[in-house]
Amino acid sequence: MVKGNDMAQTFGFDLLATDGRARTGRISTPRGDIRTPAFMPVGTAATVKAMMPESVAATGADILLGNTYHLMLRPTAERIASLGGLHKFMNWDKPILTDSGGFQVMSLADLRKLTEDGVTFKSHIDGSKHMLSPERSMEIQKLLGSDIVMCFDECPALPADKARIAQSMELSMRWAKRSRDAFGDRPGYALFGIQQGGLEEDLRAQSAEALRDIGFEGYAVGGLAVGEGQEAMFGCLDFAPEQLPKDKPRYLMGVGKPDDIVGAVKRGIDMMDCVLPSRSGRTGQVFTRHGVVNIKNARHADDPRPLDEQCSCPACQKYSRAYLHHVYRSQEMISGMLLTWHNLHYFQQIMQEMRDAIAEQRFDVWEKGFHEGRAQGDIEPL
């Protein structure tokens, strides 16, 4: 078994099979195994919106993502620690990965000031002043008790000129070393480094080399899904994952739509996260094997059929399109609950099918069927 450097007894990664660049494996943690490729539902404020924790687990999720930025502002990491840590606080006993807070600071916070030390910013909630640095990010994530901790980094929005991307990447690599030093020796917990460099192959290679020299239990491809488009993202993923160690998990941050996920796995990615299935569920957008369904559309008002007759989630097994259309139009809470459950179930079903296909050396055949099914579009109206 391939093991993390300083937690050899308790955190590890088994690469079980490959098919082309696609990989399937198992990340082992004290709180349970994570089957890869893995999709991580996003629990921003210690909850996956509209879902009970046991319902999220029932969809097949092995791990959740929590947001350092949001939790440090409310209810605060110190309060969560005093109440027994994030797992106990939100009633989730499986692994949790927390992001570093860097992306949210750049995208949400007001009046940011970036220096070598870190980022000073005003809260988007109440305007209070805060400072995030590599050391403070590590402290917050330790207080939360997350199983997988992310380095503190800076993520510039794309497009940006190469000089700006290089400057940002070099700062992130200095922060990665400080994150590693501040993380310390924590058996059973993992720290992931984050590769930066925009869409530039040479900058990505330079970043990967810096991260390998520091040494991490896993590696993320950061700085994508920030406005560059799928074609450009896939172009970067054609080389970026291969620059990272083969014997450690590779995590693509903030991705994505079903076809983004499949394309990323095809290019060697092991882990992903995105708010899309839950956010879309709350706005009436449903992902199915035949493409996207907008339940708000009037065509569903008298339709007694399920969203997908082959889906085993509660929304499809127990409710009609007509009912789901009605509760969405009526702004009933059950609408977001059922549609989010379906979307998360569908995303986890894709992951399981890919794990099986890679293990059985038929990923290309599976991928072809996946795209053909989605290209068919929704069933005909009655």
N, C-alpha and C positions, 0 to 999 in steps of 0.2 A: 504494500500500500504506500502511495505517495503521501507524505505527511508535511504539515506546516513546520517551519523552522523551529519555533520555540514552544510549540504545544503538541509535541509528537504523540502524546498519549490520547489527546482528546479532540483535536481538530485535524481533519484530513480530507484528501480528495482522491477517489478512485476513478480513473478513466477506464470505463468498462468496454466501450466499443466505439469505433469510428466508421464512417461511410463517406468517402471523400473528405471534406473538411468538417462535416457535421460530426458531433461528438455526443455520446451519452455517458453519464457517470453518476457518481454519488459523492456528495459532500457530507462528511460525518461531523456532528457536533454533539456536545453533551445533552442538548435538548432534542435530539433526533436527527435523522438523516434528511437530506435535501436531494431529491432526484433531479438530475439535469438531463436535458435543458429544463430550466425552471422559470416559471413566471411568478413574480412576486406582486400580489395585490398591494396597493398603497393604502396604508393606514395613517394618513397625515397627522391627525390630532388624537392618536391612540384609538382610532376606530376606522374600519373600512366603512365608509358612509353607506347607510341603509342596510347594513348587514350585522348579524350577531356573529361573534367569533366562531362559534361552533358551526354556523352556516358556511362561513368562509372555509373552514377545515373540510366540510362536507363536499365542497367543490373540487377538492384535491390539492389545495395549496399546502405546501410544506413549510413555507416561510412568508412572513410579511415584511413590508418596509415601513419604517417610521421616520418622521421628519424632525431633525434636530432643531431647525430654525423655529418651527411652529411650537414644538414642545418646550423649548427654552423660554419662549415668551409667555406661554400659557399651557399648562399650569405652573411651569418652571421645572427644570430637571431636578432641582433640590427637593421640591415637593414630591415628585414621583419617587425619588430615592427614599425619602422618609416614609413613604407608603408601601415600600417593598419592591420597587423597581417596576419597569414598564410591563413586563410579562404579567405580573400579579395585578397591576393597576388596570390593565385592559382585558384580563382573563384570557390570555393566549399563552399556552405552554410550549408551543413550538418555537423554532428559531425566529429571531427578528434581526433584520439589517437596518441600520440607521445611516442616512446620508450625513454629510458633514455640515450642512447648512450653507455652504458656499453658494450654491446655485440660487437658493431662495433669497439670500442676501442681495445677489446681483439683480434678480428679477422682480422682487417684491418690496424690498426695504427702500426707505426714503432717505435722501441726503447722505449717501454713502461716501466714505472717505477711505480709499485704499492706500495702504503703506506696506513697507516690508514686514512690519509687525503683524498686520492683519487688516480687518475691516471694521471701521466704526460706522454705525448706522442707527437710524431711528425706526422703531417698531411701526409696522403698518397698522397695528391694533390701536395703540394709544400714544404714539409719538415718543415713548421713552427711549433713552439712549442706551446702546449696547455695544459691546466689542466682541468680535469673534476672531480668534487667532488659531493656529494649529493646536496650541496647548489648551486653550479654552474649549475647542471643539472636542478634543480627546477627553477632557474632564467631563463635559456634558454627556457624551456618549457612554462613558463609564458609569456616571450616575444613573443613566437610563437602564444600564445593564444589557445593552444590545449585544448579540452574539457575534455579529459581523459589523465592524466599525470601518467607516470610510475616512480616508485622509482628507484634510482640509485643502481645498484647491480653489483656483479662480477659473471661471469658465466664460471666456469672451463670446459674445453673440456673433454668429456668422451672418453675412459675410464680413470679414475683416482683413486688412492687409497683412502680409506675411510677417512683417516686422512686429506688428502688434501681437500676432499669434505667438511668435517666438518669444517675445518678452513675457507674455502671460504664462507660457509653458515653462519657461525657466524659473519664474517665481513659484509656480505650482510644484516644481521639483524641489526647490529649497524648502517649501512648506511640507512636502512629503517627508523629507528627512527629519524635520522638526516634529511632524506627527508621529513618525516611527519612534523617535527618542522619547516623546511624551507618553506614548502608549505603554512603553515598558514591557515587562515580562508578565503576561496575563494568561496562564495556561487555560485552555478551554475556549478562549476568545480569539478572534481573528481580526487582523487589520489588512484592508485592501488598499493598494496604491491605485492611482487614477492616471492613466495615460492621457496626455493632451497633445495639441499640435494641429488642431483644425483638420483640414483636408490634405495637409502637406505630408507626403511620405517620409521625407528626410527628418522633419521635426518630430513626427510620430516615432521614428526609429531612435532619435536622440532621447526622447522622453522614456521610451521603453528601456533603453540601456541604463538610464539614471535610476529608474525604478528597480530594475533587476539588481543593480549594485547595492541598493538599500536593502532589498529583500522583504517580500510581503507574503502573506498566506494566500492571497488572491489578487487579481489585477482587473481593473475596470477600463473600458474604453469610454472616456468622457468627452464632452464637447461635441457630441452629435445630437441629432433630433432637436436642434436649436434654430431651425429655419432654413437648412441647406437643401431640403428636398430628398426624396427617397433615392433617386439616381446617384446623387453625390454621396449620400450616406453609404450606399452599397459599394460605390467606388472606393471609399475609404476602408470599408470592412473587407474589401478584397485583399488588403495588405496588413491592416492594423492588428487583427487578432494574432496573425502568424508572427508578429514581432514580439509577442508576449510569451512567457514560459508555457510550454505544452503541458506541464505536470501540475498546473494550478488552475483554479476556476477563472473563467473570463466572463466579465459582467458588462453588458451594454446598458448604460444608464438612460432611463426615460423613454424606452421603446416598448411597445408602440401598437400600431394597428396589426391585425392578424398577418397580413402579407409582409409587413416589416419584420415581424417576429420570425416567420418562416425563412425569409431571406437572410436574417442575421444568424440563425442556427445553421443554415447551409454554409455560412462563411466562418464557422468555428466558435460561435458565441454559446455560452453555457447558462447565463442568467440574464433576466430582463425584468424591468418593472415599468408600470405606466398607470396613470389615473384613468385612462380611456374607458375600460369596461364599466367602472363605477360611475364616472361622470356621464358617459353616454346613456347608461341605464336611467339616470335621473332626468335626462332630457328626451327620453322616448326613442332613442336610437338603439337598435338591437342587432348584434352580430350573429349571423347564422352561417351554416355551411353553404348556403345559397346566396351569400352576400348580406348587405345591410337592409334591415327592415325599419321603416319609420312608423311606429305604432300610432302616431298622432294622425296619420292620413285617414281620410274618411272611408277609404276602401275597406278598412277593417271593422267598421261599425257593426255590421251584421254577419261577420264571419265566425262560424262556430269552431273552426279548425284551430289547432295549436300553432304556435310560432314555428315549431319544427317537430314533426311527428316522430322523428327518430331521437329527439333529445330527452334525456331522463331527468332534467331539472324540474323543480316544482312548478315553475311558470308554464312549462310545456306539458307536464303530466296532468295538471289539475285545472288549468284555466284556458279559456278561449281567447282568440285574438279580439273578439268583440268585447270581452270583459277587460282585457288589458288596455284596449283603446278607451273604454269608458272611464276606468280609474285614472288613466293618464289625463284625459280631458277634464276630469273632475278634480284634478290636483290632489288625489288621495295618496297618502304616504305609502300604501301598499304597492302602488305603481313602481316607485323607485326601488322598493325592496325586491319585487319579483323580477324586474328587468335587469337589475344589477346582479341578482343571483344567476339569472340565465347567462348574462355576458361573462361573468367569472367562470361559470361552469364550462362554457364554450371555450374560453381561453385555456383552461386547464385540460380540456379534452384534446385540444390541438397539441399541447405539450406531451401528453401521454401517447398520442398517436405518433408523434415524432420520435419519442424515446423508443417505442416498439419498432418503428421503421428503421431507425439507425442500427439497433441491435440485430435486426434481421437482414441488414444490408439491402434495403429496398427504399431508401429515402427518395431517390429520384422518381420512382414510380408513385410513391405517396404524394410527393410535391406536385406532380402533374395532375393527379386526381384532386388535390386540394384546390388548385387554381381553376381547374375545369368546373368544379362544383360551384365555386363562388362566381364564376363568369356566367352561370346559368341565370342568375338573378332569382328574385323571390317567386314563389308559386303564383299562378295566375289568379286574379280576383274571381270571386264567385259571380 
